[in-house]
Amino acid sequence: MNLHWLDITTLAIYMASLIAMGFYFSKRNKSTEEYFVGGRSYNGFIIGLSMIGTSISSVTFLAFPADAFKTAYLRFLPNFTLPIAILLAAYMFLPFFRRTKIISAYEYLEERFSPSIRVYGAITFIIGQLVRIALILFLVSLLMHEITGLGATESILLAGVFVSIYTIIGGIDAVIWTDVLQTIILVLGGIVILAIIVFALPGGFSQIFEIANANNKFAIAELTNGRLNPVTWAFSLSDKTGLMMLFVGLTVWLQEYGTNQNVVQRYAAAKSIKEARKGLFTIGTLNIPIWGFYMFLGTALYAYFQVFPTVEAQEMLTGAKKAEQIMPFFIINYMPPGVAGIVISAALAAAMSSLDSSINAISTVTVNDIYRRHWVKDADDKHYLRVAWIAASIASVFMIIGAIILAETETKTLQDAATILSSVVMGGVFGMYLLGFVSQKANSSAVWIGILITFIFSLWNVLSKQGLLPESLSVPFDLYYTGLIGHIILFATAFVASVLFFGNKEKKDLTNLTVWTQDGKPIE
């Protein structure tokens, strides 16, 4: 696609604005306190908007519309558990991260268990995030390639170097404010697409509903053998059911807002626990409508191509082409000059708001939980600030190299490998935090047993998925539930081990470290 000069201008203004914000906020970064948590000065609404930007990635911009376009609303179902997770995070989890001036989520693990558990949590986070940002940047490059015609490597370098610059120099301040801007642009881009569809359809907005209802597109259904079949609501570990999708969603959101460093860092950046809660309530209020809007956008695209059919759109419905191509296809072929630039900016915003948060979080955890805690303990703050820049730079290099490897090798194999690596090293992490929050008996030795058992469980899943085990040892449940079961296994095995084997060992003061041992003092 040869971009119109208006689109190029729009993109240039957007990207220049982000770089300018990075340089502006770099002037504030005189200490690690500012670089990592923004001087703990943010109000809740800004924190909330930035967390929305972090949680919204290429999945929202590409996968949600693609799923609604090709299938129905089954993928959207887990999101309805978000308000429950928000309330639990606000009143159960958040106090553990606001009682002291923590910088990372893993400080709690040391206080509750031991330094070794803290290091384990930090390392698994770093590995998981490095894999994640390489995959996201790779997806960005595919989008840029389809829209602009740039080669894969050029697209990776352009997006990777760009997001790295403003993140490294600007710190958490740049991350928060650029995520706010990117959230606004993402929503604006979606509204523009919907408006173009509505004005093009002969029956306008109501025609979308007419076509969708006639084709069962709003159903909680799964596509099997070319047909949309409503799912059941039974309890099952072998099939995707409505009830199980809700369980999976609740687990995902509890892990996201109860233990994820990208989120906990925002908690620490808020002025007070009241403002941090306001940020959570902002997410609970706006996230579901935004996700729902992008699902509806996929339904609108389905309606549009029923009225104005094309070979390409039909191939995406039948599986001859990937459904994730529907948004780039529409942008390339149906967006007027200038407007396409806004939508392309929205697509980039969806990915960059995830990349910048992860790069900064990797830097924070590397310095705070490993380097300053175990390697160089007594240096001045400027030294740690320089190390933070270096850590963010190294993370960026890994991100770019990983994305290039993904682009130049068999994509499916490497994406599977990345998913496997993440599931093996990060299995059960939320179960470990939950154990610390709710149990007074749990201790470090027992947690290590839980980690080992969960690792074996994850490895069993991986080997089974790859067909490397005999049929008699294959996984007896849908792999979609691996994460949920992993959290339960770590929690249960560590708790049992604590009771049976380590009940009288590792005694420590648990004041303010469990829900049962709060001292009742106000939390700032």
For each residue, the residues with C-beta under 8 A, 3 or more apart:
1: 146 147 148 149 332
2: 149
3: 7 8 11 147 148 340 341
4: 7 8 337 338 340 341
5: 8 9 337
6: 9 10 337 338 341
7: 3 4 10 11 337 338 340 341 344
8: 3 4 5 11 12 341
9: 5 6 12 13 338 341
10: 6 7 13 14 338 341 342 344 345
11: 3 7 8 14 15 341 344 345 348
12: 8 9 15 16
13: 9 10 16 17
14: 10 11 17 18 185 341 345 348 349
15: 11 12 18 19 162
16: 12 13 19 20
17: 13 14 20 21 181
18: 14 15 21 22 162 166 178 181 352
19: 15 16 22 23 162 165 166
20: 16 17 23 24
21: 17 18 24 25 166 170 174 177 178 181
22: 18 19 25 26 165 166 167 169 170 174 178
23: 19 20 26 27 166 169 170
24: 20 21 27 170 174
25: 21 22 28 29 169 170 171 173 174 177
26: 22 23 29 169 170 171 174
27: 23 24
28: 25 34 39 171 173
29: 25 26 34 35 169 170 171 173 385
30: 34 385
31: 34 35 381 385
32: 35 36 103 367 368 381 384 385 388
33: 36 37 39 40 381
34: 28 29 30 31 37 38 39 171 172 173
35: 29 31 32 171 172 385 388
36: 32 33 103 171 172 265 268 360 363 364 367 368 388
37: 33 34 40 103 172 265 268 269
38: 34 41 42 171 172 173 176 269
39: 28 33 34
40: 33 37 101 268 269 270 271
41: 38 269 271
42: 38 46 47 176 266 269 270 271 275
43: 46 47 270 271 275 278
44: 47 48 270 274 275 276 277 278 279 281 282
45: 48 49 278 279 282
46: 42 43 49 50 176 177 180 279
47: 42 43 44 50 51 176 266 269 270 275 276 278 279 282
48: 44 45 51 52 278 279 280 281 282 283 286
49: 45 46 52 53 179 180 183 184 282 286
50: 46 47 53 54 175 176 177 179 180 183 266
51: 47 48 54 55 179 262 263 266 279 282 283
52: 48 49 55 56 179 183 282 283 286 287 290
53: 49 50 56 178 179 180 182 183 186 349 353 357
54: 50 51 179 262 263 266 353 354 357
55: 51 52 256 283 287
56: 52 53 59 60 61 183 186 287 290 291 350 353 354
57: 60 61 136 350 351 353 354
58: 61 62 63 136 139 140 143 347 350 351 354
59: 56 62 63 64
60: 56 57 63 64 186 290 291 294 350
61: 56 57 58 64 65 186 294 327 346 347 350 351
62: 58 59 65 66 139 143 324 327 347 350
63: 58 59 60 66 67 75 324
64: 59 60 61 67 68 75 76 291 294 295 297 298
65: 61 62 68 69 294 295 297 298 301 326 327
66: 62 63 69 70 298 316 322 323 324 325 326 327
67: 63 64 70 71 74 75 76 295 298 323
68: 64 65 71 72 73 75 76 217 295 296 297 298 299 302
69: 65 66 298 299 301 302 316 317 323 326
70: 66 67 223 298 316 317 323
71: 67 68 74 75 221 222 223 228
72: 68 216 217 218 219 220 221 222 223 228
73: 68 76 77 217 218 219 220 221 295
74: 67 71 77 220 221 222 231 240 245
75: 63 64 67 68 71 78 295
76: 64 67 68 73 79 80 291 292 295
77: 73 74 80 220 242 245 246 249
78: 75 81 245 246 248 249 250 252 253
79: 76 82 249 287 288 291 292
80: 76 77 83 246 249 288
81: 78 84 85 246 249 250 253
82: 79 85 86 249 253 283 284 287 288
83: 80 86 87 284 288
84: 81 87 88 250 253
85: 81 82 88 89 250 253 254 256 257 258
86: 82 83 89 90 253 257 280 281 283 284
87: 83 84 90 91 284
88: 84 85 91 92 93 254 258
89: 85 86 92 93 94 254 257 258 280
90: 86 87 93 94 277 280 281
91: 87 88 94 95 277
92: 88 89 95 258 437 515
93: 88 89 90 96 97 257 258 259 433 437
94: 89 90 91 97 98 267 273 276 277 280
95: 91 92 98 99 273 512 518 523
96: 93 99 108 437 512 513
97: 93 94 102 105 108 264 267 268
98: 94 95 267 268 272 273 276 523 524
99: 95 96 512 523
100: 107
101: 40 268
102: 97 105 107 108 264 268
103: 32 36 37 107 265 268 364 368
104: 107 122 261 264 265 364 365 368 369
105: 97 102 108 109 121 259 260 261 264 433
106: 109 110 118 119 121 122 125 261 365 369
107: 100 102 103 104 110 111 118 368 369
108: 96 97 102 105 111 112 433 436 513
109: 105 106 112 113 117 118 120 121 432 433 436
110: 106 107 113 114 115 117 118
111: 107 108 513
112: 108 109 117 436 510 513 514
113: 109 110 117 118 436 442 443 444 447
114: 110 117 118 444 506
115: 110 118 119 373 374
116: 119 120 444 448
117: 109 110 112 113 114 120 121 432 444 447 448
118: 106 107 109 110 113 114 115 121 122 369 373
119: 106 115 116 122 123 369 370 374
120: 109 116 117 123 124 451
121: 105 106 109 117 118 124 125 369 429 432
122: 104 106 118 119 125 126 365 366 369 370
123: 119 120 126 127 370 425
124: 120 121 127 128 425 426 429
125: 106 121 122 128 129 261 361 362 365 426
126: 122 123 129 130 362 365 366
127: 123 124 130 131 421 422 425 426
128: 124 125 131 132 422 425 426
129: 125 126 132 133 358 361 362 395
130: 126 127 133 134 362 395 398 399 402
131: 127 128 134 135 402 418 421 422
132: 128 129 135 136 354 358 422
133: 129 130 136 137 354 355 358 359 395 399 402
134: 130 131 137 138 398 399 401 402 403 405 406 418
135: 131 132 138 139 402 403 406 415 418
136: 57 58 132 133 139 140 351 354 355
137: 133 134 140 141 156 159 160 351 355 399 400 402 403
138: 134 135 141 142 156 402 403 406 407 411
139: 58 62 135 136 142 143 351
140: 58 136 137 143 144 155 156 159 348 351 352 355
141: 137 138 144 145 152 155 156 159 403 407
142: 138 139 145 146 152 155
143: 58 62 139 140 146 147 328 347 348 351
144: 140 141 147 148 150 155 158 159 348
145: 141 142 148 149 150 151 152 155
146: 1 142 143 325 328 329 332
147: 1 3 143 144 328 331 332 344 347
148: 1 3 144 145 155 344
149: 1 2 145
150: 144 145 154 155 158
151: 145 154 155
152: 141 142 145 155 156 404 407 408
153: 156 157 404 407 408
154: 150 151 157 158
155: 140 141 142 144 145 148 150 151 152 158 159
156: 137 138 140 141 152 153 159 160 400 403 404 407
157: 153 154 160 161 400
158: 144 150 154 155 161 162
159: 137 140 141 144 155 156 162 163 348 351 352
160: 137 156 157 163 164 396 399 400 403
161: 157 158 164 165 396 400
162: 15 18 19 158 159 165 166 352
163: 159 160 166 167 352 355 356 359 396
164: 160 161 167 168 359 392 393 396 399 400
165: 19 22 161 162 168 169
166: 18 19 21 22 23 162 163 169 170 174 178 356
167: 22 163 164 170 171 174 175 355 356 359 360 392 396
168: 164 165 359 389 392 393 396
169: 22 23 25 26 29 165 166 174 389
170: 21 22 23 24 25 26 29 166 167 173 174 175 178
171: 25 26 28 29 34 35 36 38 167 174 175 360 388
172: 34 35 36 37 38 175 176 265 269 360 364
173: 25 28 29 34 38 170 176 177
174: 21 22 24 25 26 166 167 169 170 171 177 178 356
175: 50 167 170 171 172 178 179 356 357 360
176: 38 42 46 47 50 172 173 179 180 266 269
177: 21 25 46 50 173 174 180 181
178: 18 21 22 53 166 170 174 175 181 182 352 353 356
179: 49 50 51 52 53 54 175 176 182 183 353 356 357
180: 46 49 50 53 176 177 183 184
181: 17 18 21 177 178 184 185 349
182: 53 178 179 185 186 349 350 352 353
183: 49 50 52 53 56 179 180 186 187 349 353
184: 49 180 181 187 188
185: 14 181 182 188 189 342 345 346 349
186: 53 56 60 61 182 183 189 190 290 346 349 350 353
187: 183 184 190 191 290 293
188: 184 185 191 192 342 346
189: 185 186 192 193 342 343 345 346 347 349
190: 186 187 193 194 293 294 297 346
191: 187 188 194 195
192: 188 189 195 196 335 339 342 343
193: 189 190 196 197 297 300 327 330 331 335 343
194: 190 191 197 198 293 296 297 300
195: 191 192 198 199
196: 192 193 199 200 334 335 336 339
197: 193 194 200 201 208 300 301 303 304
198: 194 195 201 204 205 208 300
199: 195 196 204
200: 196 197 304 308 334
201: 197 198 204 205 207 208 303 304 307
202: 207 307
203: 206 207 210
204: 198 199 201 207
205: 198 201 208 209
206: 203 209 210
207: 201 202 203 204 210 211 303 307
208: 197 198 201 205 211 212 296 299 300 303
209: 205 206 212 213
210: 203 206 207 213 214
211: 207 208 214 215 217 302 303 306 307
212: 208 209 215 217 218 299 302 303
213: 209 210 216 217 218
214: 210 211
215: 211 212 228 302 306
216: 72 213 219 221 228
217: 68 72 73 211 212 213 228 299 302
218: 72 73 212 213 299
219: 72 73 216 228 230
220: 72 73 74 77 230 231 242
221: 71 72 73 74 216 228 229 230 231
222: 71 72 74 228 229 231 240
223: 70 71 72 226 227 228 229
224: 227 229
225:
226: 223 318
227: 223 224
228: 71 72 215 216 217 219 221 222 223
229: 221 222 223 224
230: 219 220 221
231: 74 220 221 222 239 240 241 242 245
232: 236 239 241 242
233: 241 242 243
234: 241 243
235: 241 243 244
236: 232 239 241 244
237: 244 476 477 478 481 485
238: 476 477 478
239: 231 232 236 244 478
240: 74 222 231 244 245 478 480
241: 231 232 233 234 235 236 244 245
242: 77 220 231 232 233 245 246
243: 233 234 235 246 247
244: 235 236 237 239 240 241 247 248 480 481
245: 74 77 78 231 240 241 242 248 249
246: 77 78 80 81 242 243 249 250
247: 243 244 250 251 484
248: 78 244 245 251 252 480 481 483 484
249: 77 78 79 80 81 82 245 246 252 253
250: 78 81 84 85 246 247 253 254
251: 247 248 254 255 430 483 484 487
252: 78 248 249 255 256 483
253: 78 81 82 84 85 86 249 250 256 257
254: 85 88 89 250 251 257 258 430 434
255: 251 252 258 259 260 429 430 487
256: 55 85 252 253 259 260 263
257: 85 86 89 93 253 254 260 263 280 283
258: 85 88 89 92 93 254 255 430 433 434
259: 93 105 255 256 264 429 430 433
260: 105 255 256 257 263 264
261: 104 105 106 125 264 265 361 364 365
262: 51 54 265 266 357 358 361
263: 51 54 256 257 260 266 267
264: 97 102 104 105 259 260 261 267 268
265: 36 37 103 104 172 261 262 268 269 360 361 364
266: 42 47 50 51 54 176 262 263 269 270 276 279
267: 94 97 98 263 264 270 276 279
268: 36 37 40 97 98 101 102 103 264 265
269: 37 38 40 41 42 47 172 176 265 266
270: 40 42 43 44 47 266 267 273 275 276 278 279
271: 40 41 42 43 274 275
272: 98 275 276 524
273: 94 95 98 270 276 277 523 524
274: 44 271 277 278
275: 42 43 44 47 270 271 272 278 279
276: 44 47 94 98 266 267 270 272 273 279 280
277: 44 90 91 94 273 274 280 281
278: 43 44 45 47 48 270 274 275 281 282
279: 44 45 46 47 48 51 266 267 270 275 276 282 283
280: 48 86 89 90 94 257 276 277 283 284
281: 44 48 86 90 277 278 284 285
282: 44 45 47 48 49 51 52 278 279 285 286
283: 48 51 52 55 82 86 257 279 280 286 287
284: 82 83 86 87 280 281 287 288
285: 281 282 289
286: 48 49 52 282 283 289 290
287: 52 55 56 79 82 283 284 290 291
288: 79 80 82 83 284 291 292
289: 285 286 292 293
290: 52 56 60 186 187 286 287 293 294
291: 56 60 64 76 79 287 288 294 295
292: 76 79 288 289 295 296
293: 187 190 194 289 290 296 297
294: 60 61 64 65 190 290 291 297 298
295: 64 65 67 68 73 75 76 291 292 298 299
296: 68 194 208 292 293 299 300
297: 64 65 68 190 193 194 293 294 300 301
298: 64 65 66 67 68 69 70 294 295 301 302 326
299: 68 69 208 212 217 218 295 296 302 303
300: 193 194 197 198 208 296 297 303 304
301: 65 69 197 297 298 304 305 313 326 327 330
302: 68 69 211 212 215 217 298 299 305 306
303: 197 201 207 208 211 212 299 300 306 307
304: 197 200 201 300 301 307 308 330
305: 301 302 308 309 310 313 314
306: 211 215 302 303 309
307: 201 202 207 211 303 304
308: 200 304 305
309: 305 306 313 314
310: 305 313 314
311: 314 315
312: 315 316 321 325 329
313: 301 305 309 310 316 317 326 329
314: 305 309 310 311 317 318
315: 311 312 318 319 320 321
316: 66 69 70 312 313 319 320 321 322 323 325 326 329
317: 69 70 313 314 323
318: 226 314 315
319: 315 316
320: 315 316
321: 312 315 316 325
322: 66 316 325
323: 66 67 69 70 316 317 326
324: 62 63 66 327
325: 66 146 312 316 321 322 328 329
326: 65 66 69 298 301 313 316 323 329 330
327: 61 62 65 66 193 301 324 330 331 347
328: 143 146 147 325 331 332 347
329: 146 312 313 316 325 326 332 333
330: 193 301 304 326 327 333 334 335
331: 147 193 327 328 334 335 340 343 344 347
332: 1 146 147 328 329 335 340
333: 329 330
334: 196 200 330 331
335: 192 193 196 330 331 332 339 340 343
336: 196 339 340
337: 4 5 6 7 340
338: 4 6 7 9 10 341 342
339: 192 196 335 336 342 343
340: 3 4 7 331 332 335 336 337 343 344
341: 3 4 6 7 8 9 10 11 14 338 344 345
342: 10 185 188 189 192 338 339 345 346
343: 189 192 193 331 335 339 340 346 347
344: 7 10 11 147 148 331 340 341 347 348
345: 10 11 14 185 189 341 342 348 349
346: 61 185 186 188 189 190 342 343 349 350
347: 58 61 62 143 147 189 327 328 331 343 344 350 351
348: 11 14 140 143 144 159 344 345 351 352
349: 14 53 181 182 183 185 186 189 345 346 352 353
350: 56 57 58 60 61 62 182 186 346 347 353 354
351: 57 58 61 136 137 139 140 143 159 347 348 354 355
352: 18 140 159 162 163 178 182 348 349 355 356
353: 53 54 56 57 178 179 182 183 186 349 350 356 357
354: 54 56 57 58 132 133 136 350 351 357 358
355: 133 136 137 140 163 167 351 352 358 359 399
356: 163 166 167 174 175 178 179 352 353 359 360
357: 53 54 175 179 262 353 354 360 361
358: 129 132 133 262 354 355 361 362 395
359: 133 163 164 167 168 355 356 362 363 392 395 396 399
360: 36 167 171 172 175 265 356 357 363 364 392
361: 125 129 261 262 265 357 358 364 365
362: 125 126 129 130 358 359 365 366 391 392 395
363: 36 359 360 366 367 388 389 391 392 395
364: 36 103 104 172 261 265 360 361 367 368 388
365: 104 106 122 125 126 261 361 362 368 369 370
366: 122 126 362 363 369 370 371 387 388 391 395
367: 32 36 363 364 370 371 372 384 387 388 391
368: 32 36 103 104 107 364 365 371 372 373
369: 104 106 107 118 119 121 122 365 366 373
370: 119 122 123 365 366 367 373 374 375
371: 366 367 368 374 375 376 384 387 391
372: 367 368 375 376 377 379 384
373: 115 118 368 369 370 377
374: 115 119 370 371 377
375: 370 371 372
376: 371 372 379 383
377: 372 373 374
378:
379: 372 376 383 384
380: 383 384
381: 31 32 33 384 385
382: 385 386
383: 376 379 380 386 387
384: 32 367 371 372 379 380 381 387 388
385: 29 30 31 32 35 381 382 388 389
386: 382 383 389 390
387: 366 367 371 383 384 390 391
388: 32 35 36 171 363 364 366 367 384 385 391 392
389: 168 169 363 385 386 392 393
390: 386 387 393 394
391: 362 363 366 367 371 387 388 394 395
392: 164 167 168 359 360 362 363 388 389 395 396
393: 164 168 389 390 396 397
394: 390 391 397 398
395: 129 130 133 358 359 362 363 366 391 392 398 399
396: 160 161 163 164 167 168 359 392 393 399 400
397: 393 394 400 401
398: 130 134 394 395 401 402
399: 130 133 134 137 160 164 355 359 395 396 402 403
400: 137 156 157 160 161 164 396 397 403 404
401: 134 397 398 404 405
402: 130 131 133 134 135 137 138 398 399 405 406
403: 134 135 137 138 141 156 160 399 400 406 407
404: 152 153 156 400 401 407 408
405: 134 401 402 408 409 414
406: 134 135 138 402 403 409 411 414 415 418
407: 138 141 152 153 156 403 404 411
408: 152 153 404 405
409: 405 406 413 414
410: 413 414
411: 138 406 407 414 415
412: 415 416
413: 409 410 416 417
414: 405 406 409 410 411 417 418
415: 135 406 411 412 418 419
416: 412 413 419 420
417: 413 414 420 421
418: 131 134 135 406 414 415 421 422
419: 415 416 422 423
420: 416 417 423 424 462 465 466
421: 127 131 417 418 424 425
422: 127 128 131 132 418 419 425 426
423: 419 420 426 427 458 461 462 482 483 486
424: 420 421 427 455 458 459 462
425: 123 124 127 128 421 422
426: 124 125 127 128 422 423 429
427: 423 424 454 455 457 458 482 483 486 490
428: 431 432 450 451 454 486 487 489 490 491
429: 121 124 255 259 426 432 433 487 490
430: 251 254 255 258 259 433 434 487
431: 428 434 435 450 454 486 487 488 489 490 491 494
432: 109 117 121 428 429 435 436 447 450 451 490 491 494
433: 93 105 108 109 258 259 429 430 436 437
434: 254 258 430 431 437 438 487 491
435: 431 432 438 439 442 447 450 490 491 494 495
436: 108 109 112 113 432 433 439 442 513 514
437: 92 93 96 433 434 514 515
438: 434 435 514 515 516
439: 435 436 442 495 498 514
440: 510 514 516 517
441: 495 498 499 503
442: 113 435 436 439 446 447 494 495 498
443: 113 446 447 498 502 505 506
444: 113 114 116 117 447 448 506
445: 448 449 497 501 502 505 506
446: 442 443 449 450 494 495 497 498 501 502
447: 113 117 432 435 442 443 444 450 451 490 494
448: 116 117 444 445 451 452
449: 445 446 452 453 493 494 497
450: 428 431 432 435 446 447 453 454 489 490 491 492 493 494 495 497
451: 120 428 432 447 448 454 455 490 494
452: 448 449 455 456
453: 449 450 456 457 489 490 493
454: 427 428 431 450 451 457 458 486 489 490 493
455: 424 427 451 452 458 459
456: 452 453 459 460
457: 427 453 454 460 461 485 486 489
458: 423 424 427 454 455 461 462 482 486
459: 424 455 456 462 463
460: 456 457 463 464 469 473 475
461: 423 457 458 464 465 475 479 482
462: 420 423 424 458 459 465 466
463: 459 460 466 468 469
464: 460 461 467 468 469 473 474 475
465: 420 461 462 475 479
466: 420 462 463
467: 464
468: 463 464
469: 460 463 464 473 474
470: 473 474
471: 474
472:
473: 460 464 469 470
474: 464 469 470 471
475: 460 461 464 465 479
476: 237 238
477: 237 238 481 485
478: 237 238 239 240 481
479: 461 465 475 482
480: 240 244 248
481: 237 244 248 477 478 484 485
482: 423 427 458 461 479 485 486
483: 248 251 252 423 427 486 487
484: 247 248 251 481 487 488
485: 237 457 477 481 482 488 489
486: 423 427 428 431 454 457 458 482 483 489 490
487: 251 255 428 429 430 431 434 483 484 490 491
488: 431 484 485 491 492
489: 428 431 450 453 454 457 485 486 492 493
490: 427 428 429 431 432 435 447 450 451 453 454 486 487 493 494
491: 428 431 432 434 435 450 487 488 494 495
492: 450 488 489 495 496
493: 449 450 453 454 489 490 496 497
494: 431 432 435 442 446 447 449 450 451 490 491 497 498
495: 435 439 441 442 446 450 491 492 498 499
496: 492 493 499 500
497: 445 446 449 450 493 494 500 501 502
498: 439 441 442 443 446 494 495 501 502 503
499: 441 495 496 503
500: 496 497 503
501: 445 446 497 498
502: 443 445 446 497 498 505 506
503: 441 498 499 500
504: 507
505: 443 445 502
506: 114 443 444 445 502
507: 504
508:
509:
510: 112 440 513 514 517
511: 517 519
512: 95 96 99 517 518 519
513: 96 108 111 112 436 510 517
514: 112 436 437 438 439 440 510 517
515: 92 437 438 518
516: 438 440
517: 440 510 511 512 513 514
518: 95 512 515
519: 511 512
520:
521:
522:
523: 95 98 99 273
524: 98 272 273
